[in-house]
Amino acid sequence: MKLKIHKANGDLVFLVPAESVSSLGWQAGDVCEWHCEVDSIRIVRTETKHDRAMQIADEVMDKYREVFENLAKS
């Protein structure tokens, strides 16, 4: 598959076709890292939208644990 590089707001960008993203199971909101290799770039998904939501939920639970425990007792 060939991708054309475009210029947008001073940056160079390329668009990945929706069917390619879908076949990888990637979604908008996923976090990726890119790695420069010899004459190529490797893109790896490092965090999904679901992963980030669960991380936020864990942070909320840690911060308000006592409040939730008291609420559960009442």
Predicted model as a PDB file, atoms N, CA, C, CB and O in Angstrom, pLDDT in the B-factor column:
MODEL        1                                                                  
ATOM      1  N   MET A   1       0.850  -1.166   0.000  1.00 78.00           N  
ATOM      2  CA  MET A   1       0.000   0.000   0.000  1.00 78.00           C  
ATOM      3  C   MET A   1       0.902   1.236   0.000  1.00 78.00           C  
ATOM      4  CB  MET A   1      -0.970  -0.006   1.225  1.00 78.00           C  
ATOM      5  O   MET A   1       1.887   1.293   0.736  1.00 78.00           O  
ATOM      6  N   LYS A   2       0.567   2.198  -0.807  1.00 83.00           N  
ATOM      7  CA  LYS A   2       1.327   3.435  -0.872  1.00 83.00           C  
ATOM      8  C   LYS A   2       0.538   4.543  -0.194  1.00 83.00           C  
ATOM      9  CB  LYS A   2       1.653   3.809  -2.335  1.00 83.00           C  
ATOM     10  O   LYS A   2      -0.681   4.631  -0.340  1.00 83.00           O  
ATOM     11  N   LEU A   3       1.246   5.392   0.551  1.00 86.00           N  
ATOM     12  CA  LEU A   3       0.630   6.544   1.201  1.00 86.00           C  
ATOM     13  C   LEU A   3       1.338   7.792   0.709  1.00 86.00           C  
ATOM     14  CB  LEU A   3       0.700   6.431   2.760  1.00 86.00           C  
ATOM     15  O   LEU A   3       2.564   7.821   0.612  1.00 86.00           O  
ATOM     16  N   LYS A   4       0.573   8.812   0.402  1.00 89.00           N  
ATOM     17  CA  LYS A   4       1.139  10.069  -0.070  1.00 89.00           C  
ATOM     18  C   LYS A   4       1.329  11.007   1.123  1.00 89.00           C  
ATOM     19  CB  LYS A   4       0.225  10.721  -1.154  1.00 89.00           C  
ATOM     20  O   LYS A   4       0.449  11.127   1.976  1.00 89.00           O  
ATOM     21  N   ILE A   5       2.476  11.664   1.173  1.00 91.00           N  
ATOM     22  CA  ILE A   5       2.759  12.626   2.242  1.00 91.00           C  
ATOM     23  C   ILE A   5       2.168  13.970   1.858  1.00 91.00           C  
ATOM     24  CB  ILE A   5       4.292  12.750   2.503  1.00 91.00           C  
ATOM     25  O   ILE A   5       2.361  14.446   0.739  1.00 91.00           O  
ATOM     26  N   HIS A   6       1.444  14.582   2.793  1.00 92.00           N  
ATOM     27  CA  HIS A   6       0.803  15.886   2.588  1.00 92.00           C  
ATOM     28  C   HIS A   6       1.401  16.897   3.558  1.00 92.00           C  
ATOM     29  CB  HIS A   6      -0.743  15.790   2.779  1.00 92.00           C  
ATOM     30  O   HIS A   6       1.986  16.529   4.576  1.00 92.00           O  
ATOM     31  N   LYS A   7       1.245  18.169   3.227  1.00 93.00           N  
ATOM     32  CA  LYS A   7       1.677  19.222   4.132  1.00 93.00           C  
ATOM     33  C   LYS A   7       0.431  19.825   4.775  1.00 93.00           C  
ATOM     34  CB  LYS A   7       2.520  20.312   3.382  1.00 93.00           C  
ATOM     35  O   LYS A   7      -0.535  20.158   4.088  1.00 93.00           O  
ATOM     36  N   ALA A   8       0.465  19.965   6.129  1.00 93.00           N  
ATOM     37  CA  ALA A   8      -0.672  20.527   6.864  1.00 93.00           C  
ATOM     38  C   ALA A   8      -0.137  21.366   8.008  1.00 93.00           C  
ATOM     39  CB  ALA A   8      -1.622  19.405   7.395  1.00 93.00           C  
ATOM     40  O   ALA A   8       0.509  20.843   8.916  1.00 93.00           O  
ATOM     41  N   ASN A   9      -0.400  22.661   7.971  1.00 94.00           N  
ATOM     42  CA  ASN A   9       0.042  23.580   9.029  1.00 94.00           C  
ATOM     43  C   ASN A   9       1.539  23.480   9.305  1.00 94.00           C  
ATOM     44  CB  ASN A   9      -0.727  23.303  10.309  1.00 94.00           C  
ATOM     45  O   ASN A   9       1.963  23.523  10.460  1.00 94.00           O  
ATOM     46  N   GLY A  10       2.327  23.348   8.265  1.00 94.00           N  
ATOM     47  CA  GLY A  10       3.774  23.292   8.433  1.00 94.00           C  
ATOM     48  C   GLY A  10       4.313  21.914   8.764  1.00 94.00           C  
ATOM     49  O   GLY A  10       5.530  21.737   8.816  1.00 94.00           O  
ATOM     50  N   ASP A  11       3.451  20.930   8.991  1.00 94.00           N  
ATOM     51  CA  ASP A  11       3.876  19.560   9.279  1.00 94.00           C  
ATOM     52  C   ASP A  11       3.681  18.701   8.039  1.00 94.00           C  
ATOM     53  CB  ASP A  11       3.088  18.972  10.481  1.00 94.00           C  
ATOM     54  O   ASP A  11       2.870  19.018   7.168  1.00 94.00           O  
ATOM     55  N   LEU A  12       4.420  17.631   7.971  1.00 92.00           N  
ATOM     56  CA  LEU A  12       4.193  16.633   6.935  1.00 92.00           C  
ATOM     57  C   LEU A  12       3.379  15.508   7.550  1.00 92.00           C  
ATOM     58  CB  LEU A  12       5.541  16.103   6.338  1.00 92.00           C  
ATOM     59  O   LEU A  12       3.726  14.999   8.616  1.00 92.00           O  
ATOM     60  N   VAL A  13       2.305  15.118   6.889  1.00 91.00           N  
ATOM     61  CA  VAL A  13       1.397  14.102   7.430  1.00 91.00           C  
ATOM     62  C   VAL A  13       1.058  13.072   6.345  1.00 91.00           C  
ATOM     63  CB  VAL A  13       0.098  14.761   7.980  1.00 91.00           C  
ATOM     64  O   VAL A  13       1.174  13.347   5.151  1.00 91.00           O  
ATOM     65  N   PHE A  14       0.643  11.901   6.782  1.00 87.00           N  
ATOM     66  CA  PHE A  14       0.078  10.932   5.859  1.00 87.00           C  
ATOM     67  C   PHE A  14      -1.149  10.330   6.525  1.00 87.00           C  
ATOM     68  CB  PHE A  14       1.121   9.828   5.468  1.00 87.00           C  
ATOM     69  O   PHE A  14      -1.213  10.209   7.748  1.00 87.00           O  
ATOM     70  N   LEU A  15      -2.111   9.959   5.710  1.00 88.00           N  
ATOM     71  CA  LEU A  15      -3.366   9.393   6.194  1.00 88.00           C  
ATOM     72  C   LEU A  15      -3.347   7.883   6.000  1.00 88.00           C  
ATOM     73  CB  LEU A  15      -4.578  10.025   5.465  1.00 88.00           C  
ATOM     74  O   LEU A  15      -2.993   7.378   4.934  1.00 88.00           O  
ATOM     75  N   VAL A  16      -3.732   7.187   7.039  1.00 86.00           N  
ATOM     76  CA  VAL A  16      -3.821   5.731   6.965  1.00 86.00           C  
ATOM     77  C   VAL A  16      -5.278   5.388   6.649  1.00 86.00           C  
ATOM     78  CB  VAL A  16      -3.338   5.043   8.313  1.00 86.00           C  
ATOM     79  O   VAL A  16      -6.180   5.820   7.367  1.00 86.00           O  
ATOM     80  N   PRO A  17      -5.516   4.630   5.599  1.00 88.00           N  
ATOM     81  CA  PRO A  17      -6.893   4.286   5.230  1.00 88.00           C  
ATOM     82  C   PRO A  17      -7.640   3.591   6.369  1.00 88.00           C  
ATOM     83  CB  PRO A  17      -6.895   3.392   3.996  1.00 88.00           C  
ATOM     84  O   PRO A  17      -7.068   2.806   7.126  1.00 88.00           O  
ATOM     85  N   ALA A  18      -8.915   3.897   6.467  1.00 88.00           N  
ATOM     86  CA  ALA A  18      -9.758   3.364   7.537  1.00 88.00           C  
ATOM     87  C   ALA A  18      -9.733   1.841   7.585  1.00 88.00           C  
ATOM     88  CB  ALA A  18     -11.186   3.846   7.364  1.00 88.00           C  
ATOM     89  O   ALA A  18      -9.723   1.255   8.667  1.00 88.00           O  
ATOM     90  N   GLU A  19      -9.723   1.193   6.417  1.00 90.00           N  
ATOM     91  CA  GLU A  19      -9.740  -0.281   6.419  1.00 90.00           C  
ATOM     92  C   GLU A  19      -8.444  -0.846   7.005  1.00 90.00           C  
ATOM     93  CB  GLU A  19      -9.946  -0.819   4.985  1.00 90.00           C  
ATOM     94  O   GLU A  19      -8.460  -1.915   7.614  1.00 90.00           O  
ATOM     95  N   SER A  20      -7.336  -0.147   6.830  1.00 88.00           N  
ATOM     96  CA  SER A  20      -6.070  -0.601   7.426  1.00 88.00           C  
ATOM     97  C   SER A  20      -6.106  -0.456   8.943  1.00 88.00           C  
ATOM     98  CB  SER A  20      -4.880   0.196   6.847  1.00 88.00           C  
ATOM     99  O   SER A  20      -5.695  -1.359   9.671  1.00 88.00           O  
ATOM    100  N   VAL A  21      -6.597   0.675   9.408  1.00 87.00           N  
ATOM    101  CA  VAL A  21      -6.697   0.913  10.848  1.00 87.00           C  
ATOM    102  C   VAL A  21      -7.656  -0.091  11.473  1.00 87.00           C  
ATOM    103  CB  VAL A  21      -7.166   2.359  11.137  1.00 87.00           C  
ATOM    104  O   VAL A  21      -7.378  -0.647  12.536  1.00 87.00           O  
ATOM    105  N   SER A  22      -8.773  -0.319  10.816  1.00 88.00           N  
ATOM    106  CA  SER A  22      -9.768  -1.267  11.313  1.00 88.00           C  
ATOM    107  C   SER A  22      -9.205  -2.680  11.381  1.00 88.00           C  
ATOM    108  CB  SER A  22     -11.010  -1.244  10.429  1.00 88.00           C  
ATOM    109  O   SER A  22      -9.464  -3.404  12.342  1.00 88.00           O  
ATOM    110  N   SER A  23      -8.442  -3.077  10.379  1.00 92.00           N  
ATOM    111  CA  SER A  23      -7.896  -4.442  10.378  1.00 92.00           C  
ATOM    112  C   SER A  23      -6.893  -4.649  11.511  1.00 92.00           C  
ATOM    113  CB  SER A  23      -7.227  -4.744   9.033  1.00 92.00           C  
ATOM    114  O   SER A  23      -6.681  -5.780  11.950  1.00 92.00           O  
ATOM    115  N   LEU A  24      -6.275  -3.566  11.988  1.00 90.00           N  
ATOM    116  CA  LEU A  24      -5.358  -3.637  13.125  1.00 90.00           C  
ATOM    117  C   LEU A  24      -6.093  -3.587  14.468  1.00 90.00           C  
ATOM    118  CB  LEU A  24      -4.350  -2.499  13.049  1.00 90.00           C  
ATOM    119  O   LEU A  24      -5.512  -3.881  15.512  1.00 90.00           O  
ATOM    120  N   GLY A  25      -7.371  -3.213  14.430  1.00 88.00           N  
ATOM    121  CA  GLY A  25      -8.142  -3.084  15.661  1.00 88.00           C  
ATOM    122  C   GLY A  25      -7.897  -1.756  16.360  1.00 88.00           C  
ATOM    123  O   GLY A  25      -8.239  -1.593  17.531  1.00 88.00           O  
ATOM    124  N   TRP A  26      -7.299  -0.798  15.636  1.00 87.00           N  
ATOM    125  CA  TRP A  26      -7.020   0.517  16.218  1.00 87.00           C  
ATOM    126  C   TRP A  26      -8.253   1.399  16.124  1.00 87.00           C  
ATOM    127  CB  TRP A  26      -5.823   1.190  15.511  1.00 87.00           C  
ATOM    128  O   TRP A  26      -9.093   1.215  15.244  1.00 87.00           O  
ATOM    129  N   GLN A  27      -8.357   2.367  17.044  1.00 84.00           N  
ATOM    130  CA  GLN A  27      -9.489   3.297  17.066  1.00 84.00           C  
ATOM    131  C   GLN A  27      -8.984   4.704  17.353  1.00 84.00           C  
ATOM    132  CB  GLN A  27     -10.542   2.868  18.125  1.00 84.00           C  
ATOM    133  O   GLN A  27      -7.884   4.891  17.872  1.00 84.00           O  
ATOM    134  N   ALA A  28      -9.809   5.690  17.006  1.00 83.00           N  
ATOM    135  CA  ALA A  28      -9.491   7.075  17.356  1.00 83.00           C  
ATOM    136  C   ALA A  28      -9.327   7.152  18.866  1.00 83.00           C  
ATOM    137  CB  ALA A  28     -10.601   8.066  16.856  1.00 83.00           C  
ATOM    138  O   ALA A  28     -10.132   6.589  19.608  1.00 83.00           O  
ATOM    139  N   GLY A  29      -8.302   7.838  19.322  1.00 80.00           N  
ATOM    140  CA  GLY A  29      -8.040   7.953  20.749  1.00 80.00           C  
ATOM    141  C   GLY A  29      -6.937   7.024  21.242  1.00 80.00           C  
ATOM    142  O   GLY A  29      -6.405   7.220  22.335  1.00 80.00           O  
ATOM    143  N   ASP A  30      -6.584   6.000  20.434  1.00 83.00           N  
ATOM    144  CA  ASP A  30      -5.468   5.133  20.803  1.00 83.00           C  
ATOM    145  C   ASP A  30      -4.170   5.940  20.746  1.00 83.00           C  
ATOM    146  CB  ASP A  30      -5.390   3.887  19.862  1.00 83.00           C  
ATOM    147  O   ASP A  30      -4.055   6.880  19.959  1.00 83.00           O  
ATOM    148  N   VAL A  31      -3.206   5.577  21.572  1.00 84.00           N  
ATOM    149  CA  VAL A  31      -1.910   6.248  21.606  1.00 84.00           C  
ATOM    150  C   VAL A  31      -0.883   5.354  20.920  1.00 84.00           C  
ATOM    151  CB  VAL A  31      -1.478   6.575  23.074  1.00 84.00           C  
ATOM    152  O   VAL A  31      -0.812   4.153  21.184  1.00 84.00           O  
ATOM    153  N   CYS A  32      -0.095   5.951  20.044  1.00 87.00           N  
ATOM    154  CA  CYS A  32       0.913   5.199  19.304  1.00 87.00           C  
ATOM    155  C   CYS A  32       2.292   5.817  19.491  1.00 87.00           C  
ATOM    156  CB  CYS A  32       0.556   5.142  17.816  1.00 87.00           C  
ATOM    157  O   CYS A  32       2.426   7.003  19.793  1.00 87.00           O  
ATOM    158  N   GLU A  33       3.300   4.995  19.306  1.00 88.00           N  
ATOM    159  CA  GLU A  33       4.684   5.459  19.256  1.00 88.00           C  
ATOM    160  C   GLU A  33       5.201   5.173  17.855  1.00 88.00           C  
ATOM    161  CB  GLU A  33       5.579   4.763  20.356  1.00 88.00           C  
ATOM    162  O   GLU A  33       4.794   4.198  17.223  1.00 88.00           O  
ATOM    163  N   TRP A  34       6.088   6.015  17.377  1.00 90.00           N  
ATOM    164  CA  TRP A  34       6.714   5.723  16.096  1.00 90.00           C  
ATOM    165  C   TRP A  34       8.210   5.614  16.302  1.00 90.00           C  
ATOM    166  CB  TRP A  34       6.378   6.809  15.042  1.00 90.00           C  
ATOM    167  O   TRP A  34       8.803   6.317  17.120  1.00 90.00           O  
ATOM    168  N   HIS A  35       8.807   4.708  15.534  1.00 92.00           N  
ATOM    169  CA  HIS A  35      10.231   4.419  15.651  1.00 92.00           C  
ATOM    170  C   HIS A  35      10.856   4.524  14.267  1.00 92.00           C  
ATOM    171  CB  HIS A  35      10.475   3.008  16.274  1.00 92.00           C  
ATOM    172  O   HIS A  35      10.426   3.848  13.332  1.00 92.00           O  
ATOM    173  N   CYS A  36      11.869   5.370  14.139  1.00 93.00           N  
ATOM    174  CA  CYS A  36      12.601   5.482  12.876  1.00 93.00           C  
ATOM    175  C   CYS A  36      13.551   4.306  12.754  1.00 93.00           C  
ATOM    176  CB  CYS A  36      13.377   6.828  12.788  1.00 93.00           C  
ATOM    177  O   CYS A  36      14.317   4.006  13.670  1.00 93.00           O  
ATOM    178  N   GLU A  37      13.489   3.652  11.617  1.00 91.00           N  
ATOM    179  CA  GLU A  37      14.382   2.553  11.314  1.00 91.00           C  
ATOM    180  C   GLU A  37      15.056   2.883   9.981  1.00 91.00           C  
ATOM    181  CB  GLU A  37      13.613   1.174  11.260  1.00 91.00           C  
ATOM    182  O   GLU A  37      14.784   3.931   9.394  1.00 91.00           O  
ATOM    183  N   VAL A  38      15.903   2.025   9.517  1.00 89.00           N  
ATOM    184  CA  VAL A  38      16.598   2.281   8.261  1.00 89.00           C  
ATOM    185  C   VAL A  38      15.572   2.419   7.135  1.00 89.00           C  
ATOM    186  CB  VAL A  38      17.614   1.146   7.948  1.00 89.00           C  
ATOM    187  O   VAL A  38      14.923   1.448   6.746  1.00 89.00           O  
ATOM    188  N   ASP A  39      15.442   3.626   6.629  1.00 89.00           N  
ATOM    189  CA  ASP A  39      14.570   3.916   5.489  1.00 89.00           C  
ATOM    190  C   ASP A  39      13.090   3.581   5.728  1.00 89.00           C  
ATOM    191  CB  ASP A  39      15.056   3.156   4.293  1.00 89.00           C  
ATOM    192  O   ASP A  39      12.345   3.349   4.777  1.00 89.00           O  
ATOM    193  N   SER A  40      12.668   3.559   6.999  1.00 91.00           N  
ATOM    194  CA  SER A  40      11.262   3.267   7.283  1.00 91.00           C  
ATOM    195  C   SER A  40      10.876   3.812   8.653  1.00 91.00           C  
ATOM    196  CB  SER A  40      10.995   1.749   7.216  1.00 91.00           C  
ATOM    197  O   SER A  40      11.724   4.229   9.441  1.00 91.00           O  
ATOM    198  N   ILE A  41       9.575   3.796   8.910  1.00 89.00           N  
ATOM    199  CA  ILE A  41       9.030   4.164  10.211  1.00 89.00           C  
ATOM    200  C   ILE A  41       8.128   3.027  10.660  1.00 89.00           C  
ATOM    201  CB  ILE A  41       8.250   5.529  10.153  1.00 89.00           C  
ATOM    202  O   ILE A  41       7.318   2.526   9.881  1.00 89.00           O  
ATOM    203  N   ARG A  42       8.268   2.620  11.915  1.00 90.00           N  
ATOM    204  CA  ARG A  42       7.411   1.580  12.500  1.00 90.00           C  
ATOM    205  C   ARG A  42       6.503   2.260  13.514  1.00 90.00           C  
ATOM    206  CB  ARG A  42       8.262   0.425  13.175  1.00 90.00           C  
ATOM    207  O   ARG A  42       6.979   2.973  14.398  1.00 90.00           O  
ATOM    208  N   ILE A  43       5.200   2.042  13.389  1.00 89.00           N  
ATOM    209  CA  ILE A  43       4.215   2.635  14.295  1.00 89.00           C  
ATOM    210  C   ILE A  43       3.605   1.515  15.135  1.00 89.00           C  
ATOM    211  CB  ILE A  43       3.104   3.417  13.502  1.00 89.00           C  
ATOM    212  O   ILE A  43       3.143   0.504  14.606  1.00 89.00           O  
ATOM    213  N   VAL A  44       3.613   1.718  16.467  1.00 87.00           N  
ATOM    214  CA  VAL A  44       3.135   0.694  17.394  1.00 87.00           C  
ATOM    215  C   VAL A  44       2.110   1.311  18.342  1.00 87.00           C  
ATOM    216  CB  VAL A  44       4.317   0.067  18.190  1.00 87.00           C  
ATOM    217  O   VAL A  44       2.364   2.348  18.954  1.00 87.00           O  
ATOM    218  N   ARG A  45       0.962   0.670  18.457  1.00 85.00           N  
ATOM    219  CA  ARG A  45      -0.036   1.137  19.423  1.00 85.00           C  
ATOM    220  C   ARG A  45       0.445   0.780  20.813  1.00 85.00           C  
ATOM    221  CB  ARG A  45      -1.443   0.516  19.144  1.00 85.00           C  
ATOM    222  O   ARG A  45       0.777  -0.374  21.085  1.00 85.00           O  
ATOM    223  N   THR A  46       0.484   1.773  21.699  1.00 85.00           N  
ATOM    224  CA  THR A  46       0.982   1.536  23.051  1.00 85.00           C  
ATOM    225  C   THR A  46      -0.112   1.624  24.101  1.00 85.00           C  
ATOM    226  CB  THR A  46       2.071   2.522  23.378  1.00 85.00           C  
ATOM    227  O   THR A  46       0.038   1.088  25.199  1.00 85.00           O  
ATOM    228  N   GLU A  47      -1.198   2.286  23.781  1.00 77.00           N  
ATOM    229  CA  GLU A  47      -2.272   2.457  24.762  1.00 77.00           C  
ATOM    230  C   GLU A  47      -3.577   2.656  24.010  1.00 77.00           C  
ATOM    231  CB  GLU A  47      -1.986   3.664  25.720  1.00 77.00           C  
ATOM    232  O   GLU A  47      -3.678   3.520  23.138  1.00 77.00           O  
ATOM    233  N   THR A  48      -4.577   1.849  24.355  1.00 71.00           N  
ATOM    234  CA  THR A  48      -5.886   2.011  23.722  1.00 71.00           C  
ATOM    235  C   THR A  48      -6.725   3.001  24.514  1.00 71.00           C  
ATOM    236  CB  THR A  48      -6.614   0.655  23.611  1.00 71.00           C  
ATOM    237  O   THR A  48      -6.399   3.352  25.648  1.00 71.00           O  
ATOM    238  N   LYS A  49      -7.795   3.436  23.904  1.00 73.00           N  
ATOM    239  CA  LYS A  49      -8.733   4.333  24.581  1.00 73.00           C  
ATOM    240  C   LYS A  49      -9.262   3.655  25.853  1.00 73.00           C  
ATOM    241  CB  LYS A  49      -9.913   4.721  23.631  1.00 73.00           C  
ATOM    242  O   LYS A  49      -9.426   4.306  26.884  1.00 73.00           O  
ATOM    243  N   HIS A  50      -9.526   2.351  25.772  1.00 77.00           N  
ATOM    244  CA  HIS A  50     -10.013   1.588  26.924  1.00 77.00           C  
ATOM    245  C   HIS A  50      -8.958   1.544  28.032  1.00 77.00           C  
ATOM    246  CB  HIS A  50     -10.397   0.156  26.498  1.00 77.00           C  
ATOM    247  O   HIS A  50      -9.282   1.698  29.209  1.00 77.00           O  
ATOM    248  N   ASP A  51      -7.681   1.330  27.644  1.00 78.00           N  
ATOM    249  CA  ASP A  51      -6.595   1.315  28.636  1.00 78.00           C  
ATOM    250  C   ASP A  51      -6.555   2.630  29.406  1.00 78.00           C  
ATOM    251  CB  ASP A  51      -5.234   1.061  27.950  1.00 78.00           C  
ATOM    252  O   ASP A  51      -6.430   2.634  30.631  1.00 78.00           O  
ATOM    253  N   ARG A  52      -6.661   3.740  28.689  1.00 78.00           N  
ATOM    254  CA  ARG A  52      -6.609   5.063  29.329  1.00 78.00           C  
ATOM    255  C   ARG A  52      -7.816   5.253  30.252  1.00 78.00           C  
ATOM    256  CB  ARG A  52      -6.567   6.190  28.259  1.00 78.00           C  
ATOM    257  O   ARG A  52      -7.667   5.788  31.350  1.00 78.00           O  
ATOM    258  N   ALA A  53      -9.001   4.828  29.828  1.00 78.00           N  
ATOM    259  CA  ALA A  53     -10.196   4.951  30.668  1.00 78.00           C  
ATOM    260  C   ALA A  53     -10.034   4.148  31.956  1.00 78.00           C  
ATOM    261  CB  ALA A  53     -11.448   4.480  29.903  1.00 78.00           C  
ATOM    262  O   ALA A  53     -10.421   4.612  33.028  1.00 78.00           O  
ATOM    263  N   MET A  54      -9.466   2.953  31.858  1.00 82.00           N  
ATOM    264  CA  MET A  54      -9.261   2.131  33.047  1.00 82.00           C  
ATOM    265  C   MET A  54      -8.214   2.752  33.969  1.00 82.00           C  
ATOM    266  CB  MET A  54      -8.838   0.712  32.648  1.00 82.00           C  
ATOM    267  O   MET A  54      -8.336   2.665  35.191  1.00 82.00           O  
ATOM    268  N   GLN A  55      -7.191   3.375  33.398  1.00 83.00           N  
ATOM    269  CA  GLN A  55      -6.176   4.054  34.199  1.00 83.00           C  
ATOM    270  C   GLN A  55      -6.801   5.210  34.981  1.00 83.00           C  
ATOM    271  CB  GLN A  55      -5.031   4.570  33.301  1.00 83.00           C  
ATOM    272  O   GLN A  55      -6.498   5.401  36.159  1.00 83.00           O  
ATOM    273  N   ILE A  56      -7.666   5.975  34.331  1.00 84.00           N  
ATOM    274  CA  ILE A  56      -8.351   7.081  35.001  1.00 84.00           C  
ATOM    275  C   ILE A  56      -9.244   6.543  36.109  1.00 84.00           C  
ATOM    276  CB  ILE A  56      -9.181   7.907  33.992  1.00 84.00           C  
ATOM    277  O   ILE A  56      -9.286   7.112  37.200  1.00 84.00           O  
ATOM    278  N   ALA A  57      -9.967   5.443  35.840  1.00 87.00           N  
ATOM    279  CA  ALA A  57     -10.842   4.845  36.853  1.00 87.00           C  
ATOM    280  C   ALA A  57     -10.033   4.402  38.069  1.00 87.00           C  
ATOM    281  CB  ALA A  57     -11.615   3.647  36.264  1.00 87.00           C  
ATOM    282  O   ALA A  57     -10.463   4.596  39.206  1.00 87.00           O  
ATOM    283  N   ASP A  58      -8.868   3.810  37.836  1.00 86.00           N  
ATOM    284  CA  ASP A  58      -8.000   3.391  38.949  1.00 86.00           C  
ATOM    285  C   ASP A  58      -7.541   4.591  39.771  1.00 86.00           C  
ATOM    286  CB  ASP A  58      -6.776   2.622  38.418  1.00 86.00           C  
ATOM    287  O   ASP A  58      -7.502   4.529  40.999  1.00 86.00           O  
ATOM    288  N   GLU A  59      -7.192   5.684  39.090  1.00 89.00           N  
ATOM    289  CA  GLU A  59      -6.750   6.888  39.793  1.00 89.00           C  
ATOM    290  C   GLU A  59      -7.882   7.468  40.651  1.00 89.00           C  
ATOM    291  CB  GLU A  59      -6.252   7.944  38.785  1.00 89.00           C  
ATOM    292  O   GLU A  59      -7.646   7.905  41.777  1.00 89.00           O  
ATOM    293  N   VAL A  60      -9.103   7.470  40.121  1.00 88.00           N  
ATOM    294  CA  VAL A  60     -10.265   7.967  40.871  1.00 88.00           C  
ATOM    295  C   VAL A  60     -10.532   7.077  42.076  1.00 88.00           C  
ATOM    296  CB  VAL A  60     -11.519   8.031  39.965  1.00 88.00           C  
ATOM    297  O   VAL A  60     -10.794   7.573  43.171  1.00 88.00           O  
ATOM    298  N   MET A  61     -10.465   5.758  41.876  1.00 86.00           N  
ATOM    299  CA  MET A  61     -10.695   4.832  42.987  1.00 86.00           C  
ATOM    300  C   MET A  61      -9.659   5.040  44.089  1.00 86.00           C  
ATOM    301  CB  MET A  61     -10.655   3.374  42.490  1.00 86.00           C  
ATOM    302  O   MET A  61     -10.003   5.037  45.271  1.00 86.00           O  
ATOM    303  N   ASP A  62      -8.399   5.221  43.712  1.00 89.00           N  
ATOM    304  CA  ASP A  62      -7.347   5.455  44.714  1.00 89.00           C  
ATOM    305  C   ASP A  62      -7.587   6.751  45.469  1.00 89.00           C  
ATOM    306  CB  ASP A  62      -5.966   5.489  44.049  1.00 89.00           C  
ATOM    307  O   ASP A  62      -7.441   6.802  46.691  1.00 89.00           O  
ATOM    308  N   LYS A  63      -7.953   7.794  44.743  1.00 92.00           N  
ATOM    309  CA  LYS A  63      -8.118   9.115  45.356  1.00 92.00           C  
ATOM    310  C   LYS A  63      -9.330   9.153  46.296  1.00 92.00           C  
ATOM    311  CB  LYS A  63      -8.267  10.188  44.266  1.00 92.00           C  
ATOM    312  O   LYS A  63      -9.267   9.770  47.360  1.00 92.00           O  
ATOM    313  N   TYR A  64     -10.432   8.496  45.909  1.00 90.00           N  
ATOM    314  CA  TYR A  64     -11.677   8.591  46.676  1.00 90.00           C  
ATOM    315  C   TYR A  64     -12.063   7.274  47.348  1.00 90.00           C  
ATOM    316  CB  TYR A  64     -12.801   9.043  45.771  1.00 90.00           C  
ATOM    317  O   TYR A  64     -13.238   7.057  47.644  1.00 90.00           O  
ATOM    318  N   ARG A  65     -11.100   6.400  47.588  1.00 88.00           N  
ATOM    319  CA  ARG A  65     -11.384   5.081  48.161  1.00 88.00           C  
ATOM    320  C   ARG A  65     -12.191   5.180  49.460  1.00 88.00           C  
ATOM    321  CB  ARG A  65     -10.077   4.331  48.420  1.00 88.00           C  
ATOM    322  O   ARG A  65     -13.181   4.468  49.627  1.00 88.00           O  
ATOM    323  N   GLU A  66     -11.780   6.052  50.373  1.00 90.00           N  
ATOM    324  CA  GLU A  66     -12.469   6.180  51.655  1.00 90.00           C  
ATOM    325  C   GLU A  66     -13.916   6.638  51.464  1.00 90.00           C  
ATOM    326  CB  GLU A  66     -11.723   7.163  52.562  1.00 90.00           C  
ATOM    327  O   GLU A  66     -14.824   6.141  52.129  1.00 90.00           O  
ATOM    328  N   VAL A  67     -14.118   7.572  50.566  1.00 89.00           N  
ATOM    329  CA  VAL A  67     -15.480   8.061  50.291  1.00 89.00           C  
ATOM    330  C   VAL A  67     -16.340   6.923  49.764  1.00 89.00           C  
ATOM    331  CB  VAL A  67     -15.456   9.233  49.271  1.00 89.00           C  
ATOM    332  O   VAL A  67     -17.472   6.748  50.213  1.00 89.00           O  
ATOM    333  N   PHE A  68     -15.815   6.137  48.810  1.00 85.00           N  
ATOM    334  CA  PHE A  68     -16.575   5.020  48.252  1.00 85.00           C  
ATOM    335  C   PHE A  68     -16.857   3.949  49.305  1.00 85.00           C  
ATOM    336  CB  PHE A  68     -15.821   4.407  47.075  1.00 85.00           C  
ATOM    337  O   PHE A  68     -17.943   3.369  49.315  1.00 85.00           O  
ATOM    338  N   GLU A  69     -15.898   3.679  50.187  1.00 88.00           N  
ATOM    339  CA  GLU A  69     -16.113   2.688  51.248  1.00 88.00           C  
ATOM    340  C   GLU A  69     -17.221   3.145  52.184  1.00 88.00           C  
ATOM    341  CB  GLU A  69     -14.813   2.446  52.043  1.00 88.00           C  
ATOM    342  O   GLU A  69     -18.087   2.349  52.548  1.00 88.00           O  
ATOM    343  N   ASN A  70     -17.208   4.425  52.582  1.00 88.00           N  
ATOM    344  CA  ASN A  70     -18.261   4.961  53.462  1.00 88.00           C  
ATOM    345  C   ASN A  70     -19.612   4.936  52.767  1.00 88.00           C  
ATOM    346  CB  ASN A  70     -17.924   6.397  53.901  1.00 88.00           C  
ATOM    347  O   ASN A  70     -20.630   4.641  53.394  1.00 88.00           O  
ATOM    348  N   LEU A  71     -19.627   5.239  51.491  1.00 88.00           N  
ATOM    349  CA  LEU A  71     -20.886   5.220  50.723  1.00 88.00           C  
ATOM    350  C   LEU A  71     -21.429   3.796  50.659  1.00 88.00           C  
ATOM    351  CB  LEU A  71     -20.670   5.784  49.283  1.00 88.00           C  
ATOM    352  O   LEU A  71     -22.638   3.595  50.765  1.00 88.00           O  
ATOM    353  N   ALA A  72     -20.563   2.814  50.488  1.00 90.00           N  
ATOM    354  CA  ALA A  72     -20.994   1.426  50.416  1.00 90.00           C  
ATOM    355  C   ALA A  72     -21.561   0.935  51.734  1.00 90.00           C  
ATOM    356  CB  ALA A  72     -19.845   0.548  49.997  1.00 90.00           C  
ATOM    357  O   ALA A  72     -22.444   0.077  51.744  1.00 90.00           O  
ATOM    358  N   LYS A  73     -21.064   1.467  52.856  1.00 89.00           N  
ATOM    359  CA  LYS A  73     -21.546   1.065  54.177  1.00 89.00           C  
ATOM    360  C   LYS A  73     -22.909   1.645  54.504  1.00 89.00           C  
ATOM    361  CB  LYS A  73     -20.559   1.479  55.233  1.00 89.00           C  
ATOM    362  O   LYS A  73     -23.649   1.087  55.315  1.00 89.00           O  
ATOM    363  N   SER A  74     -23.243   2.762  53.877  1.00 83.00           N  
ATOM    364  CA  SER A  74     -24.526   3.424  54.241  1.00 83.00           C  
ATOM    365  C   SER A  74     -25.696   2.831  53.492  1.00 83.00           C  
ATOM    366  CB  SER A  74     -24.459   4.927  53.957  1.00 83.00           C  
ATOM    367  O   SER A  74     -26.832   3.267  53.678  1.00 83.00           O  
TER     368      SER A  74                                                      
ENDMDL                                                                          
END                                                                             
